[in-house]
Amino acid sequence: MKVLLISLGCDKNRVDSEHMLGILSERGHVIVDDENEAEAIIVNSCCFIGDAKEESINTILEMAEYKKNGKLKRLIVTGCLAQRYAAEIKTDMPEVDAIVGTTAFDAIADALEEKGFCERLESIDRLVPGSKRIISGESYVSYLKIAEGCGKHCTYCVIPSVRGNYRSVPLEELLREAEILAENGCSELILVAQETTLYGTDLYGKKSLHVLLEKLSDIEGINWIRVMYCYPEEIYDELLDTMAANKKIVKYLDIPVQHASDRILKAMGRKTNRKGILSVLEKIRKKIPEIALRTSLITGFPGETEEDVEILKEFIREAGFARIGVFTYSREEQTPAALMDGQITEREKKRRRKEIMQLAAGLSKQRLKSMVGKSIDVIIEGYMPDEDIYVGRSYMDAPEIDGCVFVFSEEKHMSGEIVNVLITGADKYDLTGEILKNESSE
């Protein structure tokens, strides 16, 4: 069949989608990117927050419209929404022909080939076996999901109930997958999980992310390795030492702290406090002075006061994050936070988010201005012919969530190429520069 797969939500979901594409391809199905051409459509859904849930539902209903022309035969829903709301989808969306849960996507071809309605739900603590992947984006940058699930049980989060407890992917399987990605042109490898810093604790009895990083760095063709989703209280010395010494590991860490008020952190079920977070940041910078640190914050959590917001603002000024993402709290059913007193209106949540984002933007602009006159490595991602300028990312920038570097060059460059750039300008989020030489500064 001709199959269209729509992947919603996070980069971890994207990895699952790419495995499904590989499974379908091996079974002889043809992957297409046009809804009008598709005989089957798969929506790999997300339900992490309310907006993601709404997007998933709207996408499913929109794709169901293509059944009216008679060409679309199968509409399949996979991913978190399918896992969490299987019964509701089956009852309320008769257009859906199959439901495949988060830990059953290796059965996607079977679900596609069934004649009638099909439901595939496995234990949420199952680890799906490795399989072929078809990269859905540019081949020079790929995500490697090193673990599944989470055991933190933050009071606002549904992930443990739809993705299960934390379980690491065996080291050998990850290395095989990374080698294949490198053979297919991967230059930047991005490690993702609900939390990366706990990698190996369930399999090897100790934190082993540093071991994985060392072995991945031996793979020829991979030039940058980026680490996302590190909980601050789990960051450890061997990891930082490995990052500091290994040139392939970009000096960047994504550390989602969520808040800085001790009272709110406790209500969130987080396992740290403001003092502990600042101590970790200080340790990181001592070991890796050039590190770029990114964080995510939640505003409008139940019971958050103006004093808590001011504490968060002061923390932002003190912490010196290079990149900050701010989200409004989403009241998710079947989570402890949804039942808490002191729920805050959507209007007030958005007002607080706007204030924090304005503060973060001003601080970002100051930091980026300090980069002017310096030279940094940039991975080229594309060319804008109308502007006669290349677009790339520095080590400070993860794809799709951080800033860009706009690069002037008289020579031609390919996407995935790493070049050395002299920074000549800066704004709130992006840099401008020009090529210094034809090779990386490393």
N, C-alpha and C positions, 0 to 999 in steps of 0.2 A: 504494500500500500504506500501511497504518498503521504508522508507524515510531517506535520508542523508541530514543533515543540516550543512553547512559550514559557520562559523561565522568569519567575517573579521573585522578589525578595533579595536575600543576601548572596554573597559570593560562595558560601557553603552550599546553598541551594543550586547555584550554577554548576558546581562540581557534580552534584547528583544528576543534573540535567545532561551534562556531557557524558556521563556514564550511561545514561539511558539512550542517548543518541548512538553510542558505540554498540550497545546491545541490539538496538533495532537495526542498525546497519549490518551487523553480523548475521541477523536473521533474514536479510534480503530486502528489508524495507528501504524506501527511498526518502531521504530527508529533503524537505522543501521549505521555503521561507515565505510562501504566499498563501494566505488563507483561502483565496478563491481556487487554488490548485489542490489543496489538501483533501485527502479522503479520510484522514484521521487527524484530530488535533488533541495535543496533550498540554494541559495547563499545570505546570509545576508551581504550586501555590505557596503563599506565605500567610501567616496569621499572627506574627509576633506582636504587632500593635494594631489598633483599630484601623488606621489608614491602610495598612497592608492587607488586612482582612477585606476591607471594602474594595480595594483594587483587585484582589483575587476574585471576589464574587462578581464584580462588574465585568471582568475579563471572561469568566466562564459564560456569563449570560450573553456577552457580545459574540463569543465564538459559537454559541448555540444557534445564533441567527443563521449561520452558514448551512445549517441542516435544511433550511427551507428551499435551497436551490437543488437539493437532491444529491449533491456530490459528496458532502460530508457524511460519512457513515458511522464514525465512532468519535465520541467526545470523552476524553479521559481526564480525571482530576487526580493529581499526585501531590505529594509534599505535605506541609504542615496543616493546611486547612483540611485536606483529605483525612489526615490522621485524627485531627481534633473533632471534626464535625462530620464524620462519615455518615452517621444516621440521619442528620439533618439534610445533607446533600442528597442522599437516597430518597428522602421523602419530599423535599421541596424543589428539587431540580431534576425532574424526570428526563430532561434532555441529556443528562450525564449517563454514559454507558458503562463506565468503569471507575472504581475508586481504588487507588493504590497508595498505601501508607508510606511513611517516611523510611521504614526499614524493609520495605518489600519492593523497592523499585527495580530490583534485578528480575522481577517477574513482569516487567512492562511489556515485553513482546507477547507473553502469554495473554495478558489482559487485552492487548490490541487484537489478537487473533481469535478471541472468544466470540461466539455468535450472539449470545444474549448479554444481560447485565452481569458484570464481574466485580467482585470485591476482594481485594488482596490486602489483608492487614496482618502483620506479624508482631511479635513482641517488640516493644519499643527499645528493649535492651539488646536486640540482635545487631550484630555488626555485618553489614552487607558485604559479601565477598567482592574482591577486586575484579575489575573488568576493563575492557577496552574503552577508551575515551575518544570522543570527537570534540576538539576544541571549538567552542562557539564564537570566540572572538579572534583577536589577532594572535598568531602562534608565538610571537616573541615574549608574551607575558602570560603565565599560567598560574592557577591556584592549585595548591596541594592541600587537601583536607587531611590533617594528621590525626584527628580524633573525632568522635561523635558524642553527642549528648553532654550533659552537665550535671554535677552533683551539688552545686552551690545552693540552689533553691532560694534565690532572692525573692522577696515577697511580691514583686510586681511581675514576675517572669513566668511564662507558660512553657518555656523550652523543655524542662525536665519531663513535663507531662506529654509532650509530643515527640521528643527526641531521645528520651531515656537518660540513664545515668552515664557518667563519663566512661568512655572506653577508647583506648588508643588503637590506631591501626599499626600492625606489626611493622617494625623497622624495615625488614627485607621487602615487604610489599610496597612501602613508600619509595624505597630506592629504585625498585624496578619501574614504578610509575614515573618517577622523576627522570630516569634515564630515557624513557620513551619520549617524554615531553621535550627533553634536550635534543634528541635525534630529530624531532619535528620542528626545531627552531626556537625553543624556549630560551630566552636570554635572562629574563627576570622571573624568578620563582617566588610566589607569595604563599607563606604558610598560614593556614587558617584552621580554626576549630571554634567551638564555643569558648574554649580557653586553651591556649597553646602551652602555657607554662607548666601545666600538669602532665604534659606528654610523658608516657612511659611508666607512670606510677602504678598503674593497674597491671601492666605486663611485666615490668622489670623490677618493681619494688622501690623505685626511686625516680626522681625527676631526671629525664633523659633527653630533653630538648637540645641541650648542648651537644650531645653525642650525635643526634640526628643532623644537626647543622653542620658539624664537621664532615660527616660522611656525604651529605649533599654537596658540600663545597668541592668535593673531589670529582664531581661529575663534569666532564668536559662540555663546554658550550653554555653552561649556566654561569652567568657573570654577576648577577645580583640575586641575593636571597633576602627577602623581607619578612619580618615576623609581625603578625597581627594578634590582637585579642589577648593581651597579657594582664592577668589580674595582679594588682600591685603587691598584694601580700604574698604572692607565690613566686615573684622574681628572685632569683638566687645567684650566688657569686659565680658558680661555674658557667652559667649562661652569659653573664656580663663579661667574664674573662674571655670566653670564646668569641663573643661579638667584638670585643676590643681588638683581639689579635688577628681575626680572620678578615682579610680584605674583601672577600666576596659577600660578606654579610653587611648589608647597608646599615649605617648608623641611624636606625629609626626603630622606635617601638611604639606600638599602639596600646595604651593603658587606659581602659575604660573605668574611670573612678566613680562616675555617676553623680557624686555630690561631695561636699566638704564639711557640711554640718554634722557633727557627731550624732546628734539626735536623729537626723534624717537617715544617716547611714545605718544606724541601728534599726530603725523602722524598716529600712529596705532589706534588712537581713544580710548586709555586707559584712565582711569579716575583717574590716580595718577601720581606722579613724583618720582624722585630718593630720594629726601629728605623725602617724605611721606612714601615710602617703607621702608627706613632705620628706620624711627620712629616707624613703625608698628613692625618691627623685634625686635627693642629694647624693646617695650612694651611686646611682647610675651615672650621674654627671662627673663624679670623681673618677670613675673607671673609664668613661667614654665622654670626654669633654665636648666633642662635636655632635653628640647625639641630638636627633630631632624627636621630640616626644609629642605624641598625639593622644587626645582623650575624648571621651564622650560623656556628656552630662545630661541629667534629667531634671527638669524644672516642673514645679506644680505637683510634686508628690503629696499625698494626703498629709495634712498637718503642717506643711511647709509655711513658715511665717516670713514676714519681711526681714526679720532678723536673720533667718536662715539664708535668705537670698543675699543679704549683705555679706554674710560669712563666705558664701560661695564666690561672690565677686572679689573679695579680698584674697581668697585662695587663688583665684585665677591670676590676679596681679602678681602674687608671690611665686606661683609654681612655674611660670615661664614656659608653658606649652607652646610648641611651634604651631600646632593645629588643634582646633577645638570644634567638636560637633555638639549641638544642643538640641535635645528632643523634649517635647512636652510629655508629661506622664500620660500613659494610656491605661484606662481602667479596664483591666482584663478579667472577665468572669473566671471563677474557679481559682483565683489567686487570693492570698491573704490580704493584699493591699486593697483589693476591691471592696472589702468589708470594713476597712478602717474608717474611723470618724475623720472629719475635716477634709472631705473631698473638695477640690478647688474647681471653680468654673473654668470652662474652656477659654473664655475671654481672658481671664486672669493668667492662666497658664501661658497663653500666647504673648501677653504683655511682658511677663517675666522673661520668657525666652528671648523676645526682641531686645530687651535691655542687656541681657547677658551676651547675646550675639554682637551687639554694637560694641560692647566693651572688648570682646575677643577680637573683633575686626580691627579696632584701633591698635591693640597690642600687636597683632599680626603685622600690621603695616609698619610699625616701628622696627620689629625684628627683621622683616624682609629688607627694609632700607639699609640695615647694617650689613647686608650681603653685597651691596653695590661695591664694585672694585675687587671682589673676590672671584676666584675661579672654582667651578664645581663641575662634576660629571653630570651629564644629562642624557637620558635615554630618549631617542627620537621616536615620536609616535605618529607623526603625520605632517602634511604640508598644506598650507593655505595659499593657493595660487593667487587669489585676489590681493592678498597682503604681501605676497612673496616672502613668506616667513614659515619656519618650521615650528611645530608644537612638540614639546617634550616634557619630561618630569625629572626633577632632581631626586636625590636620595631622600629629601624631606617630604616627598609627595607619593602617596599610594594612589593607584589609578581610581578615577571616578569619584573619590571623596576629598582629595586634597587639591592643591593648586597646580599650575602649569608654569613652564618656562618657555617663552617665545624667543626663538633663536634665529638670528640673521646669519646667513652663510652664502657665499658665492659658489660653493661647491654643492654637489648633489649628495643627499644622504638617504639611507634606507631606514624604514621603521624597524626598531629594535637595535639600531646602532647606538653605541655609547660614545659621546663626544665630550670634549672639554670646553666649557663655556665661560667667558668673562662676563660677569653680571654688570649690566649698565643701567638698569632701571628696576623699580619695584612699585607695586600698589598694594592693596589690602591683602590679596591672596596670591598674586602671580608675580613672576619675575621676567625680565627681558635681558637678553644678552647676545653675544656674538661668539662665533667659533674661534678658539685660540689655536688649536692644532687638530690634527686628524686622528688622534688617539686619546684614550682615557688618560687621566692624570695619575692613575695607579701604576 
